[in-house]
Amino acid sequence: MINITLNGAPHQVPPGQTLDQLIAALSLENQALALAVNRNVVPRKAWPDRVLEIQDQVEIVRAIGGG
């Protein structure tokens, strides 16, 4: 397992896990989300290609509709 920070808290993921795999593991697929890794927004189409690395800081933000 490798250590990352997920929304400010320590989290462990398997080596080679991608952002889309992380979202699936957290049961957050099919939700309106934005992801940033190390303060850089990662477009949804890039999630399958972005492999998590040791000490990555991942922020997941859920979009909430309102008015």
PQR file with spaces between the fields and no chain letter, atoms N, CA, C, O and H, PARSE charges and radii, in Angstrom:
ATOM       1  N    MET     1       0.848   -1.187    0.000 -0.4000 1.5000
ATOM       2  CA   MET     1       0.000    0.000    0.000 -0.0000 2.0000
ATOM       3  C    MET     1       0.891    1.246    0.000  0.5500 1.7000
ATOM       4  O    MET     1       2.008    1.236    0.516 -0.5500 1.4000
ATOM       5  N    ILE     2       0.364    2.307   -0.590 -0.4000 1.5000
ATOM       6  CA   ILE     2       1.082    3.577   -0.554 -0.0000 2.0000
ATOM       7  C    ILE     2       0.225    4.597    0.192  0.5500 1.7000
ATOM       8  O    ILE     2      -1.003    4.508    0.211 -0.5500 1.4000
ATOM       9  H    ILE     2      -0.544    2.315   -1.010  0.4000 1.0000
ATOM      10  N    ASN     3       0.890    5.549    0.796 -0.4000 1.5000
ATOM      11  CA   ASN     3       0.218    6.581    1.586 -0.0000 2.0000
ATOM      12  C    ASN     3      -0.046    7.815    0.737  0.5500 1.7000
ATOM      13  O    ASN     3       0.851    8.342    0.080 -0.5500 1.4000
ATOM      14  H    ASN     3       1.887    5.621    0.781  0.4000 1.0000
ATOM      15  N    ILE     4      -1.301    8.266    0.765 -0.4000 1.5000
ATOM      16  CA   ILE     4      -1.678    9.533    0.152 -0.0000 2.0000
ATOM      17  C    ILE     4      -2.460   10.323    1.201  0.5500 1.7000
ATOM      18  O    ILE     4      -2.758    9.817    2.283 -0.5500 1.4000
ATOM      19  H    ILE     4      -2.030    7.838    1.299  0.4000 1.0000
ATOM      20  N    THR     5      -2.782   11.551    0.866 -0.4000 1.5000
ATOM      21  CA   THR     5      -3.684   12.342    1.695 -0.0000 2.0000
ATOM      22  C    THR     5      -4.960   12.531    0.890  0.5500 1.7000
ATOM      23  O    THR     5      -4.919   12.986   -0.253 -0.5500 1.4000
ATOM      24  H    THR     5      -2.540   11.962   -0.013  0.4000 1.0000
ATOM      25  N    LEU     6      -6.093   12.181    1.488 -0.4000 1.5000
ATOM      26  CA   LEU     6      -7.384   12.280    0.819 -0.0000 2.0000
ATOM      27  C    LEU     6      -8.266   13.235    1.610  0.5500 1.7000
ATOM      28  O    LEU     6      -8.659   12.948    2.741 -0.5500 1.4000
ATOM      29  H    LEU     6      -6.126   11.812    2.417  0.4000 1.0000
ATOM      30  N    ASN     7      -8.570   14.371    1.000 -0.4000 1.5000
ATOM      31  CA   ASN     7      -9.367   15.411    1.670 -0.0000 2.0000
ATOM      32  C    ASN     7      -8.814   15.734    3.055  0.5500 1.7000
ATOM      33  O    ASN     7      -9.567   15.884    4.017 -0.5500 1.4000
ATOM      34  H    ASN     7      -8.251   14.604    0.082  0.4000 1.0000
ATOM      35  N    GLY     8      -7.492   15.839    3.141 -0.4000 1.5000
ATOM      36  CA   GLY     8      -6.830   16.256    4.371 -0.0000 2.0000
ATOM      37  C    GLY     8      -6.539   15.160    5.370  0.5500 1.7000
ATOM      38  O    GLY     8      -5.956   15.427    6.421 -0.5500 1.4000
ATOM      39  H    GLY     8      -6.880   15.718    2.359  0.4000 1.0000
ATOM      40  N    ALA     9      -6.932   13.923    5.069 -0.4000 1.5000
ATOM      41  CA   ALA     9      -6.725   12.816    6.007 -0.0000 2.0000
ATOM      42  C    ALA     9      -5.839   11.741    5.379  0.5500 1.7000
ATOM      43  O    ALA     9      -5.898   11.524    4.169 -0.5500 1.4000
ATOM      44  H    ALA     9      -7.405   13.706    4.215  0.4000 1.0000
ATOM      45  N    PRO    10      -5.023   11.070    6.183 -0.5600 1.5000
ATOM      46  CA   PRO    10      -4.198    9.979    5.653  0.2800 2.0000
ATOM      47  C    PRO    10      -5.079    8.875    5.064  0.5500 1.7000
ATOM      48  O    PRO    10      -6.140    8.552    5.599 -0.5500 1.4000
ATOM      49  N    HIS    11      -4.620    8.313    3.965 -0.4000 1.5000
ATOM      50  CA   HIS    11      -5.370    7.250    3.287 -0.0000 2.0000
ATOM      51  C    HIS    11      -4.355    6.355    2.583  0.5500 1.7000
ATOM      52  O    HIS    11      -3.329    6.839    2.106 -0.5500 1.4000
ATOM      53  H    HIS    11      -3.759    8.575    3.531  0.4000 1.0000
ATOM      54  N    GLN    12      -4.630    5.072    2.516 -0.4000 1.5000
ATOM      55  CA   GLN    12      -3.748    4.139    1.820 -0.0000 2.0000
ATOM      56  C    GLN    12      -4.461    3.568    0.610  0.5500 1.7000
ATOM      57  O    GLN    12      -5.654    3.269    0.654 -0.5500 1.4000
ATOM      58  H    GLN    12      -5.464    4.679    2.904  0.4000 1.0000
ATOM      59  N    VAL    13      -3.703    3.421   -0.478 -0.4000 1.5000
ATOM      60  CA   VAL    13      -4.221    2.833   -1.712 -0.0000 2.0000
ATOM      61  C    VAL    13      -3.208    1.819   -2.228  0.5500 1.7000
ATOM      62  O    VAL    13      -2.024    1.901   -1.904 -0.5500 1.4000
ATOM      63  H    VAL    13      -2.733    3.665   -0.514  0.4000 1.0000
ATOM      64  N    PRO    14      -3.670    0.864   -3.030 -0.5600 1.5000
ATOM      65  CA   PRO    14      -2.732   -0.101   -3.602  0.2800 2.0000
ATOM      66  C    PRO    14      -1.817    0.575   -4.620  0.5500 1.7000
ATOM      67  O    PRO    14      -2.234    1.528   -5.279 -0.5500 1.4000
ATOM      68  N    PRO    15      -0.589    0.107   -4.760 -0.5600 1.5000
ATOM      69  CA   PRO    15       0.302    0.654   -5.787  0.2800 2.0000
ATOM      70  C    PRO    15      -0.346    0.523   -7.163  0.5500 1.7000
ATOM      71  O    PRO    15      -0.967   -0.493   -7.475 -0.5500 1.4000
ATOM      72  N    GLY    16      -0.193    1.551   -7.971 -0.4000 1.5000
ATOM      73  CA   GLY    16      -0.721    1.522   -9.329 -0.0000 2.0000
ATOM      74  C    GLY    16      -2.175    1.938   -9.451  0.5500 1.7000
ATOM      75  O    GLY    16      -2.718    1.940  -10.555 -0.5500 1.4000
ATOM      76  H    GLY    16       0.312    2.376   -7.717  0.4000 1.0000
ATOM      77  N    GLN    17      -2.824    2.294   -8.338 -0.4000 1.5000
ATOM      78  CA   GLN    17      -4.236    2.689   -8.403 -0.0000 2.0000
ATOM      79  C    GLN    17      -4.370    4.030   -9.109  0.5500 1.7000
ATOM      80  O    GLN    17      -3.586    4.950   -8.876 -0.5500 1.4000
ATOM      81  H    GLN    17      -2.383    2.292   -7.441  0.4000 1.0000
ATOM      82  N    THR    18      -5.370    4.127   -9.971 -0.4000 1.5000
ATOM      83  CA   THR    18      -5.636    5.361  -10.699 -0.0000 2.0000
ATOM      84  C    THR    18      -6.752    6.137  -10.004  0.5500 1.7000
ATOM      85  O    THR    18      -7.412    5.627   -9.099 -0.5500 1.4000
ATOM      86  H    THR    18      -6.006    3.379  -10.160  0.4000 1.0000
ATOM      87  N    LEU    19      -6.946    7.369  -10.443 -0.4000 1.5000
ATOM      88  CA   LEU    19      -7.998    8.183   -9.836 -0.0000 2.0000
ATOM      89  C    LEU    19      -9.379    7.570  -10.037  0.5500 1.7000
ATOM      90  O    LEU    19     -10.197    7.581   -9.117 -0.5500 1.4000
ATOM      91  H    LEU    19      -6.409    7.783  -11.178  0.4000 1.0000
ATOM      92  N    ASP    20      -9.653    7.033  -11.231 -0.4000 1.5000
ATOM      93  CA   ASP    20     -10.978    6.444  -11.426 -0.0000 2.0000
ATOM      94  C    ASP    20     -11.169    5.200  -10.565  0.5500 1.7000
ATOM      95  O    ASP    20     -12.285    4.920  -10.129 -0.5500 1.4000
ATOM      96  H    ASP    20      -8.989    7.024  -11.978  0.4000 1.0000
ATOM      97  N    GLN    21     -10.100    4.452  -10.314 -0.4000 1.5000
ATOM      98  CA   GLN    21     -10.192    3.295   -9.419 -0.0000 2.0000
ATOM      99  C    GLN    21     -10.422    3.740   -7.975  0.5500 1.7000
ATOM     100  O    GLN    21     -11.154    3.087   -7.231 -0.5500 1.4000
ATOM     101  H    GLN    21      -9.193    4.679  -10.668  0.4000 1.0000
ATOM     102  N    LEU    22      -9.801    4.845   -7.580 -0.4000 1.5000
ATOM     103  CA   LEU    22     -10.029    5.391   -6.241 -0.0000 2.0000
ATOM     104  C    LEU    22     -11.491    5.785   -6.071  0.5500 1.7000
ATOM     105  O    LEU    22     -12.110    5.473   -5.054 -0.5500 1.4000
ATOM     106  H    LEU    22      -9.207    5.376   -8.184  0.4000 1.0000
ATOM     107  N    ILE    23     -12.039    6.470   -7.067 -0.4000 1.5000
ATOM     108  CA   ILE    23     -13.440    6.891   -7.002 -0.0000 2.0000
ATOM     109  C    ILE    23     -14.361    5.676   -6.907  0.5500 1.7000
ATOM     110  O    ILE    23     -15.333    5.696   -6.152 -0.5500 1.4000
ATOM     111  H    ILE    23     -11.536    6.724   -7.893  0.4000 1.0000
ATOM     112  N    ALA    24     -14.067    4.627   -7.661 -0.4000 1.5000
ATOM     113  CA   ALA    24     -14.874    3.404   -7.594 -0.0000 2.0000
ATOM     114  C    ALA    24     -14.753    2.752   -6.220  0.5500 1.7000
ATOM     115  O    ALA    24     -15.747    2.281   -5.666 -0.5500 1.4000
ATOM     116  H    ALA    24     -13.278    4.611   -8.275  0.4000 1.0000
ATOM     117  N    ALA    25     -13.542    2.721   -5.671 -0.4000 1.5000
ATOM     118  CA   ALA    25     -13.329    2.109   -4.356 -0.0000 2.0000
ATOM     119  C    ALA    25     -14.081    2.863   -3.263  0.5500 1.7000
ATOM     120  O    ALA    25     -14.467    2.283   -2.248 -0.5500 1.4000
ATOM     121  H    ALA    25     -12.735    3.103   -6.122  0.4000 1.0000
ATOM     122  N    LEU    26     -14.284    4.150   -3.479 -0.4000 1.5000
ATOM     123  CA   LEU    26     -15.015    4.975   -2.512 -0.0000 2.0000
ATOM     124  C    LEU    26     -16.521    5.007   -2.803  0.5500 1.7000
ATOM     125  O    LEU    26     -17.277    5.701   -2.123 -0.5500 1.4000
ATOM     126  H    LEU    26     -13.971    4.621   -4.303  0.4000 1.0000
ATOM     127  N    SER    27     -16.942    4.256   -3.815 -0.4000 1.5000
ATOM     128  CA   SER    27     -18.357    4.201   -4.235 -0.0000 2.0000
ATOM     129  C    SER    27     -18.898    5.583   -4.597  0.5500 1.7000
ATOM     130  O    SER    27     -20.019    5.938   -4.235 -0.5500 1.4000
ATOM     131  H    SER    27     -16.327    3.693   -4.368  0.4000 1.0000
ATOM     132  N    LEU    28     -18.086    6.354   -5.314 -0.4000 1.5000
ATOM     133  CA   LEU    28     -18.487    7.701   -5.711 -0.0000 2.0000
ATOM     134  C    LEU    28     -18.683    7.843   -7.219  0.5500 1.7000
ATOM     135  O    LEU    28     -18.887    8.950   -7.717 -0.5500 1.4000
ATOM     136  H    LEU    28     -17.175    6.065   -5.608  0.4000 1.0000
ATOM     137  N    GLU    29     -18.622    6.709   -7.960 -0.4000 1.5000
ATOM     138  CA   GLU    29     -18.792    6.812   -9.395 -0.0000 2.0000
ATOM     139  C    GLU    29     -20.195    7.319   -9.717  0.5500 1.7000
ATOM     140  O    GLU    29     -21.120    7.166   -8.918 -0.5500 1.4000
ATOM     141  H    GLU    29     -18.456    5.810   -7.556  0.4000 1.0000
ATOM     142  N    ASN    30     -20.342    7.918  -10.883 -0.4000 1.5000
ATOM     143  CA   ASN    30     -21.610    8.486  -11.360 -0.0000 2.0000
ATOM     144  C    ASN    30     -22.096    9.664  -10.518  0.5500 1.7000
ATOM     145  O    ASN    30     -23.289    9.965  -10.508 -0.5500 1.4000
ATOM     146  H    ASN    30     -19.591    8.042  -11.531  0.4000 1.0000
ATOM     147  N    GLN    31     -21.197   10.322   -9.823 -0.4000 1.5000
ATOM     148  CA   GLN    31     -21.549   11.536   -9.087 -0.0000 2.0000
ATOM     149  C    GLN    31     -20.828   12.721   -9.724  0.5500 1.7000
ATOM     150  O    GLN    31     -19.784   12.559  -10.358 -0.5500 1.4000
ATOM     151  H    GLN    31     -20.227   10.077   -9.831  0.4000 1.0000
ATOM     152  N    ALA    32     -21.385   13.891   -9.553 -0.4000 1.5000
ATOM     153  CA   ALA    32     -20.757   15.107  -10.060 -0.0000 2.0000
ATOM     154  C    ALA    32     -19.613   15.474   -9.122  0.5500 1.7000
ATOM     155  O    ALA    32     -19.832   15.961   -8.013 -0.5500 1.4000
ATOM     156  H    ALA    32     -22.232   14.022   -9.038  0.4000 1.0000
ATOM     157  N    LEU    33     -18.387   15.231   -9.587 -0.4000 1.5000
ATOM     158  CA   LEU    33     -17.203   15.443   -8.760 -0.0000 2.0000
ATOM     159  C    LEU    33     -16.158   16.247   -9.506  0.5500 1.7000
ATOM     160  O    LEU    33     -16.130   16.278  -10.737 -0.5500 1.4000
ATOM     161  H    LEU    33     -18.209   14.836  -10.488  0.4000 1.0000
ATOM     162  N    ALA    34     -15.310   16.891   -8.744 -0.4000 1.5000
ATOM     163  CA   ALA    34     -14.082   17.481   -9.261 -0.0000 2.0000
ATOM     164  C    ALA    34     -12.946   16.922   -8.415  0.5500 1.7000
ATOM     165  O    ALA    34     -13.075   16.784   -7.198 -0.5500 1.4000
ATOM     166  H    ALA    34     -15.333   16.866   -7.744  0.4000 1.0000
ATOM     167  N    LEU    35     -11.835   16.603   -9.068 -0.4000 1.5000
ATOM     168  CA   LEU    35     -10.669   16.075   -8.362 -0.0000 2.0000
ATOM     169  C    LEU    35      -9.466   16.968   -8.606  0.5500 1.7000
ATOM     170  O    LEU    35      -9.239   17.448   -9.717 -0.5500 1.4000
ATOM     171  H    LEU    35     -11.730   16.716  -10.056  0.4000 1.0000
ATOM     172  N    ALA    36      -8.705   17.178   -7.551 -0.4000 1.5000
ATOM     173  CA   ALA    36      -7.426   17.873   -7.661 -0.0000 2.0000
ATOM     174  C    ALA    36      -6.370   16.995   -7.009  0.5500 1.7000
ATOM     175  O    ALA    36      -6.600   16.394   -5.960 -0.5500 1.4000
ATOM     176  H    ALA    36      -8.889   16.789   -6.649  0.4000 1.0000
ATOM     177  N    VAL    37      -5.222   16.931   -7.642 -0.4000 1.5000
ATOM     178  CA   VAL    37      -4.084   16.212   -7.083 -0.0000 2.0000
ATOM     179  C    VAL    37      -2.950   17.214   -6.958  0.5500 1.7000
ATOM     180  O    VAL    37      -2.532   17.833   -7.936 -0.5500 1.4000
ATOM     181  H    VAL    37      -5.035   17.419   -8.495  0.4000 1.0000
ATOM     182  N    ASN    38      -2.468   17.360   -5.748 -0.4000 1.5000
ATOM     183  CA   ASN    38      -1.392   18.314   -5.467 -0.0000 2.0000
ATOM     184  C    ASN    38      -1.750   19.718   -5.965  0.5500 1.7000
ATOM     185  O    ASN    38      -0.933   20.425   -6.555 -0.5500 1.4000
ATOM     186  H    ASN    38      -2.807   16.857   -4.953  0.4000 1.0000
ATOM     187  N    ARG    39      -3.010   20.088   -5.701 -0.4000 1.5000
ATOM     188  CA   ARG    39      -3.552   21.415   -6.029 -0.0000 2.0000
ATOM     189  C    ARG    39      -3.747   21.666   -7.518  0.5500 1.7000
ATOM     190  O    ARG    39      -3.961   22.807   -7.927 -0.5500 1.4000
ATOM     191  H    ARG    39      -3.673   19.514   -5.222  0.4000 1.0000
ATOM     192  N    ASN    40      -3.676   20.620   -8.334 -0.4000 1.5000
ATOM     193  CA   ASN    40      -3.917   20.741   -9.767 -0.0000 2.0000
ATOM     194  C    ASN    40      -5.174   19.956  -10.123  0.5500 1.7000
ATOM     195  O    ASN    40      -5.255   18.754   -9.866 -0.5500 1.4000
ATOM     196  H    ASN    40      -3.502   19.693   -8.002  0.4000 1.0000
ATOM     197  N    VAL    41      -6.153   20.636  -10.715 -0.4000 1.5000
ATOM     198  CA   VAL    41      -7.386   19.965  -11.117 -0.0000 2.0000
ATOM     199  C    VAL    41      -7.067   18.966  -12.222  0.5500 1.7000
ATOM     200  O    VAL    41      -6.335   19.267  -13.165 -0.5500 1.4000
ATOM     201  H    VAL    41      -6.087   21.611  -10.923  0.4000 1.0000
ATOM     202  N    VAL    42      -7.635   17.764  -12.082 -0.4000 1.5000
ATOM     203  CA   VAL    42      -7.435   16.710  -13.074 -0.0000 2.0000
ATOM     204  C    VAL    42      -8.765   16.510  -13.801  0.5500 1.7000
ATOM     205  O    VAL    42      -9.757   16.145  -13.171 -0.5500 1.4000
ATOM     206  H    VAL    42      -8.230   17.519  -11.316  0.4000 1.0000
ATOM     207  N    PRO    43      -8.802   16.744  -15.125 -0.5600 1.5000
ATOM     208  CA   PRO    43     -10.048   16.545  -15.868  0.2800 2.0000
ATOM     209  C    PRO    43     -10.525   15.095  -15.771  0.5500 1.7000
ATOM     210  O    PRO    43      -9.712   14.173  -15.715 -0.5500 1.4000
ATOM     211  N    ARG    44     -11.836   14.899  -15.752 -0.4000 1.5000
ATOM     212  CA   ARG    44     -12.411   13.559  -15.611 -0.0000 2.0000
ATOM     213  C    ARG    44     -11.856   12.594  -16.656  0.5500 1.7000
ATOM     214  O    ARG    44     -11.610   11.430  -16.343 -0.5500 1.4000
ATOM     215  H    ARG    44     -12.497   15.648  -15.797  0.4000 1.0000
ATOM     216  N    LYS    45     -11.656   13.053  -17.885 -0.4000 1.5000
ATOM     217  CA   LYS    45     -11.169   12.150  -18.934 -0.0000 2.0000
ATOM     218  C    LYS    45      -9.748   11.658  -18.652  0.5500 1.7000
ATOM     219  O    LYS    45      -9.314   10.667  -19.239 -0.5500 1.4000
ATOM     220  H    LYS    45     -11.856   13.999  -18.140  0.4000 1.0000
ATOM     221  N    ALA    46      -9.023   12.333  -17.765 -0.4000 1.5000
ATOM     222  CA   ALA    46      -7.655   11.922  -17.423 -0.0000 2.0000
ATOM     223  C    ALA    46      -7.598   11.008  -16.200  0.5500 1.7000
ATOM     224  O    ALA    46      -6.532   10.474  -15.892 -0.5500 1.4000
ATOM     225  H    ALA    46      -9.375   13.138  -17.288  0.4000 1.0000
ATOM     226  N    TRP    47      -8.709   10.815  -15.499 -0.4000 1.5000
ATOM     227  CA   TRP    47      -8.704    9.991  -14.280 -0.0000 2.0000
ATOM     228  C    TRP    47      -8.184    8.580  -14.513  0.5500 1.7000
ATOM     229  O    TRP    47      -7.434    8.079  -13.675 -0.5500 1.4000
ATOM     230  H    TRP    47      -9.574   11.249  -15.750  0.4000 1.0000
ATOM     231  N    PRO    48      -8.548    7.899  -15.631 -0.5600 1.5000
ATOM     232  CA   PRO    48      -8.049    6.529  -15.821  0.2800 2.0000
ATOM     233  C    PRO    48      -6.536    6.457  -16.029  0.5500 1.7000
ATOM     234  O    PRO    48      -5.929    5.406  -15.826 -0.5500 1.4000
ATOM     235  N    ASP    49      -5.933    7.567  -16.431 -0.4000 1.5000
ATOM     236  CA   ASP    49      -4.497    7.577  -16.722 -0.0000 2.0000
ATOM     237  C    ASP    49      -3.652    8.126  -15.584  0.5500 1.7000
ATOM     238  O    ASP    49      -2.430    7.981  -15.601 -0.5500 1.4000
ATOM     239  H    ASP    49      -6.426    8.422  -16.596  0.4000 1.0000
ATOM     240  N    ARG    50      -4.281    8.752  -14.597 -0.4000 1.5000
ATOM     241  CA   ARG    50      -3.516    9.382  -13.506 -0.0000 2.0000
ATOM     242  C    ARG    50      -3.320    8.378  -12.377  0.5500 1.7000
ATOM     243  O    ARG    50      -4.229    8.115  -11.590 -0.5500 1.4000
ATOM     244  H    ARG    50      -5.274    8.869  -14.584  0.4000 1.0000
ATOM     245  N    VAL    51      -2.106    7.823  -12.316 -0.4000 1.5000
ATOM     246  CA   VAL    51      -1.755    6.855  -11.274 -0.0000 2.0000
ATOM     247  C    VAL    51      -1.366    7.617  -10.011  0.5500 1.7000
ATOM     248  O    VAL    51      -0.591    8.571  -10.062 -0.5500 1.4000
ATOM     249  H    VAL    51      -1.367    8.037  -12.955  0.4000 1.0000
ATOM     250  N    LEU    52      -1.911    7.186   -8.885 -0.4000 1.5000
ATOM     251  CA   LEU    52      -1.584    7.818   -7.608 -0.0000 2.0000
ATOM     252  C    LEU    52      -0.163    7.464   -7.187  0.5500 1.7000
ATOM     253  O    LEU    52       0.286    6.331   -7.361 -0.5500 1.4000
ATOM     254  H    LEU    52      -2.541    6.410   -8.843  0.4000 1.0000
ATOM     255  N    GLU    53       0.530    8.441   -6.636 -0.4000 1.5000
ATOM     256  CA   GLU    53       1.914    8.276   -6.209 -0.0000 2.0000
ATOM     257  C    GLU    53       2.030    8.564   -4.714  0.5500 1.7000
ATOM     258  O    GLU    53       1.166    9.207   -4.117 -0.5500 1.4000
ATOM     259  H    GLU    53       0.165    9.361   -6.495  0.4000 1.0000
ATOM     260  N    ILE    54       3.109    8.077   -4.132 -0.4000 1.5000
ATOM     261  CA   ILE    54       3.351    8.286   -2.706 -0.0000 2.0000
ATOM     262  C    ILE    54       3.285    9.775   -2.377  0.5500 1.7000
ATOM     263  O    ILE    54       3.876   10.607   -3.066 -0.5500 1.4000
ATOM     264  H    ILE    54       3.811    7.554   -4.617  0.4000 1.0000
ATOM     265  N    GLN    55       2.557   10.088   -1.315 -0.4000 1.5000
ATOM     266  CA   GLN    55       2.395   11.438   -0.778 -0.0000 2.0000
ATOM     267  C    GLN    55       1.543   12.364   -1.645  0.5500 1.7000
ATOM     268  O    GLN    55       1.508   13.567   -1.390 -0.5500 1.4000
ATOM     269  H    GLN    55       2.077    9.413   -0.755  0.4000 1.0000
ATOM     270  N    ASP    56       0.856   11.838   -2.663 -0.4000 1.5000
ATOM     271  CA   ASP    56      -0.082   12.676   -3.408 -0.0000 2.0000
ATOM     272  C    ASP    56      -1.129   13.226   -2.453  0.5500 1.7000
ATOM     273  O    ASP    56      -1.546   12.555   -1.509 -0.5500 1.4000
ATOM     274  H    ASP    56       0.885   10.860   -2.871  0.4000 1.0000
ATOM     275  N    GLN    57      -1.544   14.454   -2.713 -0.4000 1.5000
ATOM     276  CA   GLN    57      -2.618   15.079   -1.943 -0.0000 2.0000
ATOM     277  C    GLN    57      -3.832   15.191   -2.855  0.5500 1.7000
ATOM     278  O    GLN    57      -3.849   15.987   -3.794 -0.5500 1.4000
ATOM     279  H    GLN    57      -1.205   14.999   -3.480  0.4000 1.0000
ATOM     280  N    VAL    58      -4.839   14.387   -2.565 -0.4000 1.5000
ATOM     281  CA   VAL    58      -6.032   14.312   -3.402 -0.0000 2.0000
ATOM     282  C    VAL    58      -7.189   15.009   -2.692  0.5500 1.7000
ATOM     283  O    VAL    58      -7.462   14.757   -1.519 -0.5500 1.4000
ATOM     284  H    VAL    58      -4.826   13.741   -1.803  0.4000 1.0000
ATOM     285  N    GLU    59      -7.852   15.878   -3.418 -0.4000 1.5000
ATOM     286  CA   GLU    59      -9.046   16.549   -2.904 -0.0000 2.0000
ATOM     287  C    GLU    59     -10.211   16.180   -3.808  0.5500 1.7000
ATOM     288  O    GLU    59     -10.133   16.324   -5.028 -0.5500 1.4000
ATOM     289  H    GLU    59      -7.630   16.083   -4.371  0.4000 1.0000
ATOM     290  N    ILE    60     -11.285   15.705   -3.204 -0.4000 1.5000
ATOM     291  CA   ILE    60     -12.503   15.371   -3.929 -0.0000 2.0000
ATOM     292  C    ILE    60     -13.573   16.364   -3.507  0.5500 1.7000
ATOM     293  O    ILE    60     -13.858   16.524   -2.320 -0.5500 1.4000
ATOM     294  H    ILE    60     -11.348   15.588   -2.213  0.4000 1.0000
ATOM     295  N    VAL    61     -14.161   17.029   -4.493 -0.4000 1.5000
ATOM     296  CA   VAL    61     -15.206   18.009   -4.225 -0.0000 2.0000
ATOM     297  C    VAL    61     -16.462   17.561   -4.958  0.5500 1.7000
ATOM     298  O    VAL    61     -16.424   17.294   -6.159 -0.5500 1.4000
ATOM     299  H    VAL    61     -13.930   16.899   -5.458  0.4000 1.0000
ATOM     300  N    ARG    62     -17.562   17.481   -4.241 -0.4000 1.5000
ATOM     301  CA   ARG    62     -18.846   17.117   -4.842 -0.0000 2.0000
ATOM     302  C    ARG    62     -19.583   18.387   -5.250  0.5500 1.7000
ATOM     303  O    ARG    62     -19.684   19.345   -4.483 -0.5500 1.4000
ATOM     304  H    ARG    62     -17.593   17.698   -3.266  0.4000 1.0000
ATOM     305  N    ALA    63     -20.094   18.369   -6.480 -0.4000 1.5000
ATOM     306  CA   ALA    63     -20.903   19.487   -6.956 -0.0000 2.0000
ATOM     307  C    ALA    63     -22.315   19.339   -6.403  0.5500 1.7000
ATOM     308  O    ALA    63     -22.911   18.264   -6.473 -0.5500 1.4000
ATOM     309  H    ALA    63     -20.012   17.591   -7.103  0.4000 1.0000
ATOM     310  N    ILE    64     -22.837   20.418   -5.857 -0.4000 1.5000
ATOM     311  CA   ILE    64     -24.181   20.411   -5.287 -0.0000 2.0000
ATOM     312  C    ILE    64     -24.991   21.503   -5.980  0.5500 1.7000
ATOM     313  O    ILE    64     -24.605   22.672   -5.989 -0.5500 1.4000
ATOM     314  H    ILE    64     -22.352   21.291   -5.799  0.4000 1.0000
ATOM     315  N    GLY    65     -26.102   21.107   -6.551 -0.4000 1.5000
ATOM     316  CA   GLY    65     -26.960   22.069   -7.230 -0.0000 2.0000
ATOM     317  C    GLY    65     -27.742   22.906   -6.232  0.5500 1.7000
ATOM     318  O    GLY    65     -28.036   22.471   -5.119 -0.5500 1.4000
ATOM     319  H    GLY    65     -26.415   20.158   -6.544  0.4000 1.0000
ATOM     320  N    GLY    66     -28.059   24.077   -6.646 -0.4000 1.5000
ATOM     321  CA   GLY    66     -28.831   24.949   -5.770 -0.0000 2.0000
ATOM     322  C    GLY    66     -29.281   26.176   -6.532  0.5500 1.7000
ATOM     323  O    GLY    66     -29.139   26.260   -7.752 -0.5500 1.4000
ATOM     324  H    GLY    66     -27.820   24.430   -7.550  0.4000 1.0000
ATOM     325  N    GLY    67     -29.804   27.085   -5.823 -0.4000 1.5000
ATOM     326  CA   GLY    67     -30.237   28.248   -6.549 -0.0000 2.0000
ATOM     327  C    GLY    67     -30.692   29.325   -5.710  0.5500 1.7000
ATOM     328  O    GLY    67     -31.089   30.376   -6.215 -0.5500 1.4000
ATOM     329  H    GLY    67     -29.919   27.016   -4.832  0.4000 1.0000
